[in-house]
Amino acid sequence: MTVARTRTEKLIGLLSRNAAFDKVIQSLQANSYRLFTRLLIRDDVVFLNFGYEEDPPMGVPLAASDEPNRLPIQLYHRTGTQVDLTGKKVLEVSSGLGGGASYLTRTQHPASYTGLDLNTVAIQFCRKRHNVPGLDFVHGNAQSLPFADQSFDVVINVEASLHYPDLAGFLTEVKRVLRPGGHFLYTDIRDADQIPEWEATLADAPMRLLSQQDISADVIRGLQKNPLLDQIPRRVPNIPILRNIANDLIGRAGSLIRRRLENGEASYRLYCFAKD
């Protein structure tokens, strides 16, 4: 099982809890990581998260080129601006297609921003797509970060840790690469039956918890309008039976995730940790 997976695969992982789709999903999961990345890679697809919107709306000022990605950008904005990134050396673990890394680099003015992902296809795409001063992308494993001790001021992880085989080990790696006084900015989703273990692991994290918040309602609003759920089926080869399957699968995935959040069967949370 790979460590850093695409956000699309998270959709599939959550959907797999619906017994009617188990056999289909189990087959798809084995090959979906690079397959879905290849299907989605276009200049106009640079985010793979569920999206985020507050009530009233956040109204984050965006460049015209960023406006189509407002909902996924807002999840990055909410996560990444928990601390001031100005002049900081930032690492994002599991940076996906790089949209969040590009946005935060361009708007929050870190000294440098490194996006790391296990998916070589995504890394190659990001290096070509995101030509932003101070931003670079490297291939690597979230469970064994290829950086020296105390290399970064901030580590960011957005909607990516659900499938890490060893979350505690990842948190230990985060602490190792953070400088004293550095921060870990983290957001993700868990099903209700996974939350006690999640909470216990975070309580034992080798960093000090500064804040936590349940942002499920904000993610629900993002999911209701997130264009990702429409983009995935359009990237499937134009063969009617494949398009029909993709539309059915992805449409139901979005509905299931939204319903689980609405019913309290899942929770989406935001955290800020500090290394003393």
C-alpha positions as CSV (number, residue, x, y, z in Angstrom):
1,M,0.0,0.0,0.0
2,T,1.4,3.4,-0.9
3,V,1.7,6.1,1.7
4,A,0.9,9.4,0.0
5,R,-2.3,9.0,-2.0
6,T,-4.3,11.4,-4.1
7,R,-7.4,13.1,-2.7
8,T,-9.4,11.2,-5.3
9,E,-8.3,7.9,-3.7
10,K,-9.7,9.2,-0.4
11,L,-13.1,9.6,-2.1
12,I,-12.8,5.9,-3.1
13,G,-11.6,4.8,0.3
14,L,-14.6,6.4,2.1
15,L,-17.0,5.1,-0.5
16,S,-15.6,1.6,0.0
17,R,-17.5,1.5,3.3
18,N,-20.7,1.1,1.3
19,A,-21.0,-2.7,0.9
20,A,-22.7,-2.4,-2.5
21,F,-19.4,-1.0,-3.9
22,D,-16.9,-3.0,-2.0
23,K,-15.8,-5.4,-4.8
24,V,-15.6,-2.6,-7.4
25,I,-13.7,-0.3,-5.1
26,Q,-11.2,-3.0,-4.0
27,S,-10.3,-3.5,-7.6
28,L,-10.0,0.2,-8.3
29,Q,-7.9,1.0,-5.2
30,A,-5.0,-1.1,-6.4
31,N,-4.5,0.9,-9.5
32,S,-6.2,4.2,-8.9
33,Y,-3.3,6.2,-7.5
34,R,-1.4,6.9,-10.7
35,L,-4.4,6.2,-13.0
36,F,-6.5,8.9,-11.6
37,T,-3.6,11.3,-11.5
38,R,-3.0,10.7,-15.2
39,L,-6.7,11.1,-16.0
40,L,-7.0,14.4,-14.0
41,I,-3.8,16.0,-15.1
42,R,-4.7,19.1,-17.1
43,D,-3.6,22.7,-16.6
44,D,-7.0,23.4,-15.1
45,V,-6.9,20.7,-12.5
46,V,-4.5,21.5,-9.7
47,F,-6.5,20.7,-6.6
48,L,-7.9,17.4,-5.3
49,N,-9.4,18.3,-1.9
50,F,-13.1,18.5,-0.9
51,G,-13.3,22.2,-0.6
52,Y,-14.2,24.7,2.1
53,E,-16.7,27.5,2.6
54,E,-17.8,29.4,5.7
55,D,-21.1,31.0,6.5
56,P,-21.1,33.9,5.7
57,P,-18.7,33.2,2.8
58,M,-15.0,33.8,3.4
59,G,-14.5,36.2,0.5
60,V,-10.8,35.6,0.3
61,P,-9.4,38.0,-2.4
62,L,-8.2,35.9,-5.3
63,A,-6.6,36.6,-8.6
64,A,-8.8,35.9,-11.6
65,S,-6.8,32.8,-12.5
66,D,-7.5,31.4,-9.0
67,E,-11.2,32.1,-8.9
68,P,-12.3,28.8,-10.5
69,N,-10.5,27.0,-7.6
70,R,-11.9,29.2,-4.8
71,L,-13.4,26.3,-2.7
72,P,-10.2,24.1,-2.6
73,I,-8.1,27.2,-2.2
74,Q,-10.1,28.3,0.8
75,L,-9.3,25.0,2.5
76,Y,-5.6,25.7,2.0
77,H,-6.0,29.3,3.1
78,R,-7.8,28.3,6.3
79,T,-5.1,25.7,7.1
80,G,-2.0,27.5,6.0
81,T,-2.8,30.9,7.6
82,Q,-3.1,29.5,11.1
83,V,0.4,31.0,11.5
84,D,2.2,33.7,9.6
85,L,4.2,32.1,6.8
86,T,6.1,35.2,5.8
87,G,9.8,34.5,5.5
88,K,9.3,30.9,6.8
89,K,10.7,27.7,5.2
90,V,7.7,25.6,4.5
91,L,7.2,21.9,3.7
92,E,4.0,20.4,2.5
93,V,3.8,16.7,2.8
94,S,1.5,15.0,0.1
95,S,1.2,18.1,-2.0
96,G,-0.8,16.4,-4.8
97,L,-1.1,18.4,-8.0
98,G,0.5,21.5,-6.3
99,G,-2.4,24.0,-6.4
100,G,-2.2,24.7,-2.7
101,A,1.5,24.9,-2.7
102,S,1.4,27.5,-5.5
103,Y,-1.4,29.5,-3.9
104,L,0.3,29.7,-0.5
105,T,3.7,30.5,-2.0
106,R,2.3,33.3,-4.1
107,T,0.1,34.9,-1.4
108,Q,1.7,34.2,2.0
109,H,5.3,34.9,1.0
110,P,7.3,32.2,2.6
111,A,11.1,32.2,2.1
112,S,10.7,28.8,0.4
113,Y,8.0,26.2,-0.1
114,T,8.7,22.5,-0.8
115,G,6.0,20.2,-1.9
116,L,6.7,16.5,-1.3
117,D,4.6,13.6,-2.8
118,L,5.2,9.9,-3.3
119,N,3.5,10.1,-6.7
120,T,6.2,10.7,-9.4
121,V,3.5,11.5,-12.0
122,A,2.2,14.3,-9.8
123,I,5.7,15.6,-9.1
124,Q,6.6,15.8,-12.8
125,F,3.4,17.6,-13.5
126,C,4.0,20.1,-10.7
127,R,7.5,20.9,-11.8
128,K,6.1,21.8,-15.3
129,R,2.9,23.5,-14.2
130,H,3.9,25.7,-11.2
131,N,6.6,28.1,-12.1
132,V,6.7,30.1,-8.9
133,P,9.8,31.6,-7.4
134,G,10.7,29.9,-4.1
135,L,8.5,26.8,-4.9
136,D,10.0,23.4,-5.6
137,F,8.7,19.8,-5.6
138,V,10.4,16.6,-4.5
139,H,9.6,13.0,-4.6
140,G,9.5,11.3,-1.2
141,N,7.7,9.2,1.4
142,A,5.6,10.8,4.2
143,Q,6.8,8.2,6.6
144,S,10.5,8.8,6.0
145,L,11.0,12.4,5.0
146,P,14.2,12.9,2.9
147,F,15.3,16.0,4.9
148,A,17.8,16.7,7.6
149,D,16.7,17.4,11.2
150,Q,15.3,20.9,11.9
151,S,15.0,21.8,8.2
152,F,11.7,23.7,8.2
153,D,9.8,26.3,10.1
154,V,6.3,25.0,9.1
155,V,5.0,21.6,7.9
156,I,1.6,21.5,6.2
157,N,-0.6,18.4,5.6
158,V,-4.0,18.8,3.9
159,E,-6.4,16.0,3.6
160,A,-3.7,13.3,3.1
161,S,-3.0,11.4,6.2
162,L,-6.1,9.1,6.2
163,H,-4.2,6.3,4.4
164,Y,-0.8,6.6,6.0
165,P,-0.1,3.2,7.6
166,D,1.6,4.8,10.6
167,L,0.2,8.2,11.6
168,A,2.3,8.3,14.8
169,G,5.4,7.6,12.8
170,F,4.5,10.5,10.4
171,L,4.1,12.8,13.4
172,T,7.5,11.8,14.7
173,E,9.0,12.7,11.3
174,V,7.2,16.0,11.3
175,K,8.7,16.9,14.7
176,R,12.2,15.8,13.5
177,V,12.2,18.1,10.5
178,L,10.7,21.1,12.3
179,R,12.9,23.7,13.9
180,P,12.3,24.6,17.6
181,G,9.3,27.0,17.7
182,G,8.1,25.6,14.3
183,H,4.5,24.7,13.6
184,F,2.5,21.7,12.1
185,L,-0.7,22.8,10.3
186,Y,-2.9,19.8,9.7
187,T,-6.4,19.0,8.4
188,D,-8.1,15.7,7.5
189,I,-11.3,13.6,7.8
190,R,-12.0,10.4,9.7
191,D,-15.1,8.1,10.0
192,A,-16.7,8.0,13.4
193,D,-15.3,4.6,14.3
194,Q,-11.8,5.8,13.6
195,I,-12.0,9.0,15.6
196,P,-11.0,7.5,19.1
197,E,-7.8,6.1,17.6
198,W,-7.2,9.3,15.7
199,E,-7.7,11.4,18.8
200,A,-5.4,9.2,20.9
201,T,-2.6,9.3,18.3
202,L,-2.8,13.1,18.1
203,A,-3.0,13.4,21.9
204,D,0.3,11.5,22.0
205,A,1.9,13.6,19.2
206,P,5.4,14.7,20.1
207,M,4.3,18.4,19.7
208,R,2.2,20.7,21.7
209,L,-1.4,21.2,20.5
210,L,-2.3,24.9,20.1
211,S,-5.8,24.6,18.6
212,Q,-8.3,22.3,17.1
213,Q,-11.6,22.8,15.4
214,D,-14.3,20.6,13.8
215,I,-14.8,22.2,10.3
216,S,-17.2,19.6,9.0
217,A,-19.9,22.1,8.3
218,D,-17.5,24.2,6.2
219,V,-16.3,21.2,4.2
220,I,-20.0,20.2,3.6
221,R,-20.6,23.6,2.0
222,G,-17.4,23.1,0.0
223,L,-18.5,19.6,-1.2
224,Q,-21.9,21.0,-2.3
225,K,-20.2,23.1,-5.0
226,N,-16.8,21.5,-5.5
227,P,-16.1,21.1,-9.3
228,L,-13.8,18.1,-8.7
229,L,-16.7,15.8,-8.6
230,D,-17.6,16.9,-12.1
231,Q,-14.1,17.0,-13.4
232,I,-13.2,13.4,-12.7
233,P,-15.8,11.7,-15.0
234,R,-15.0,14.1,-17.8
235,R,-11.4,12.9,-17.7
236,V,-12.4,9.3,-18.3
237,P,-12.0,8.1,-21.9
238,N,-15.1,8.9,-24.0
239,I,-16.6,5.4,-23.9
240,P,-20.2,5.5,-22.8
241,I,-20.1,2.6,-20.4
242,L,-16.9,4.0,-18.7
243,R,-18.4,7.5,-18.5
244,N,-21.6,6.1,-17.0
245,I,-19.7,4.2,-14.4
246,A,-17.5,7.2,-13.5
247,N,-20.5,9.5,-13.2
248,D,-22.3,7.1,-11.0
249,L,-19.3,6.2,-8.8
250,I,-18.0,9.7,-8.3
251,G,-21.5,11.2,-7.8
252,R,-22.3,8.7,-5.2
253,A,-18.9,9.2,-3.5
254,G,-19.6,12.9,-3.1
255,S,-23.1,12.3,-1.8
256,L,-21.9,9.6,0.6
257,I,-19.1,11.7,2.1
258,R,-21.4,14.7,2.5
259,R,-24.1,12.6,4.1
260,R,-21.6,11.0,6.5
261,L,-20.4,14.4,7.6
262,E,-24.0,15.7,7.9
263,N,-25.1,12.7,10.0
264,G,-22.0,12.8,12.3
265,E,-20.7,9.5,10.8
266,A,-17.5,11.3,9.9
267,S,-15.7,14.4,11.1
268,Y,-13.4,16.8,9.4
269,R,-11.0,18.6,11.7
270,L,-8.3,21.3,11.7
271,Y,-5.3,21.4,13.9
272,C,-2.3,23.5,14.8
273,F,0.7,22.1,16.7
274,A,3.9,23.7,17.8
275,K,7.4,22.2,18.5
276,D,8.8,23.5,21.7
